[in-house]
Amino acid sequence: MSAAVCAFILTFSTTLGPTVVSGVLSAPTNVRLSSNDMNLVLRWDSPERPASSLVYTTEFKSSVYEAAYRVGCVNISNLECDLSCLNISVFHYGTYKGRVQAQSGTESSAWMESNQITLDKDTIISSPDVSLFSNGAAIEVSIKDPVFTISALRKVYHSATYNITYWKHGQREKARSKSNIQQNRVVLSDLDPWTKYCVRVQIITERKPSKPSAAVCESTTNEAAPWVAAVATFGIVATLVALVVVAVVYRKRFSHFLCPEDALPQHFKEYLLAPPNSPMYLAMRNSHPPDEIYNQVSVIADSRTLEEGQPLEAAGRNCSKQPDTT
């Protein structure tokens, strides 16, 4: 009888599978803690044959705090928890470890712990953002550091430098490099004109290097650098603005210089205002207009002519001119 009961229990438990064993859920698998650009993310895989409405709760502990675990994400359905996005303090020099538990209703699985990581040592640094600008027969390389979730790259890695590798397009095996570069803007001047070059940049820190950037290509020219025209234009505009400002500020002085308000000497005024005293002017001013000489003319119309209807013009021919009695 007891053998039959044991066989039934074994068959029943095999039918249910590993999801429920003695009222305990199967635990999550492959629990791992990782960091990219100073974030802190706990990930895991779901149990085999997970129960319905399965949720997870995470906890973590740090060398900065006490040894006990602290609550992370609670009752989430996702298979990851970004601890750096919670309202907790994550330090870039701290050592962290996490664990996760599966829950379904009143049942819970065992806690599964992750690996332990130290942020500044184990975080994966993304590749820098690289831009190229052709500057005549040279190429200017502009580098932008990746954005960290907490702090900044230069605050975590104080002695970070850049390793710049460049080569002619299609000649990767002949690549040249510049190392220990601290500036984020570098000019590559030892280049051939009218040639296409490709550049790749990697950040080197005292802990670990970053991912190398993708190759970015640009062609050189033999023309004057575009900044020359920009500087010349800026100089002309600045000069014009300065002249306008000077003219506005010193406009009164300029007006006094061009139109002085100084009075003329008194003897100049008396000379200019004195009436003319030349003999010709006095003779012209005192002379009288000449008498006009004229003859008096009278026009008498003949009554007979008017009666016969003769034109007035014809009648005027009979007018007599009086002799000059003067």
C-alpha positions, 0 to 999 in steps of 0.5 A: 500500500505504501509503495503505491502511494509513493508511486502516485506522489512521484507521478503527480510531482513529475506531471506538475514539473519543476514549477511547484515543488512542495509549495515553493516556486522555482527560482529565476536562473542566470542572475547577473549584475552588469554596468554600462556607462556607470549604471547598475542593472540586475538581469535574470531569466525566468524559471522553467515553466513559470507559473501564471502572474509571476512577478519578481522582487529584487534586492542589492547590497553594497560595500558602501552600506551595511552588509545586509540587503536593501530593497530594489524593485518590487513586484515587477514583471520585467526580467531586469531592474535598473538599480541606478534609476531607483531613489538610492545612492549609487557610488562609482567606486562601490562594490555591489551584489544583487539577488532576485526572488520569484513570486506568485500569489502567496508562494515565493521562490528561493533567492538567487544571487548574482555576481559581484561587480565594482563599478569603476572597474567592471563598467563597460565604457561606450565608444566616444562620439567622433566628428571630422572637419576638413581644414584644407590639407588637414583634418580636425578631430572632435571627440565627445565622451559618452554620457555616464548615468552617475557622475562623468567620465572625467570625474571617475577616471581623472587620467583618461586620454584618447588614442587616435588611429587614422589611415588612408581609405582602403589602407588600414594596414598602414594606420598611424596613431596618436596616443596620450591625447588629452584634448578633445579637439585634435588637428591631424596635419601630416596628411596628403591633400585631396585624400580620404582618411578614416579615423577611429578613437578609443578612450584609455583609462587607468582601469580599462579602455572604452569600446573603440569608435566606429571608423569615420572618414573625411577628405582633405583639400588644398583650399584655404581653410574655411575659418580664414574667411570666417575670421575675415568676415568677423573682423570687418563686421567688428570694425564697422560696429566699432565705427558706428559706436564711436560715431554715436558716442562722439557725435557732439565732438565731431559736430563741433569740429565740423561746425565750430561755434566760435564767434568771429572777431569783432573787427571782422564783423564790423568789416562785413556789416559796414555799408559799401563806400566805393564811388561807383556804388554811391553814384549808382545809389544816388542816380535818378532814372532817365526821362523817357522820350515819347510822341503823343499819337491820336486816332480819329475815326471818320464818321463817313467811313464808319457809315459806309461800313468800311473796316476799322483797319482801313479807317485807321489809315487816315489817322494823322501823326502829330509832329514831335514838339519837343 
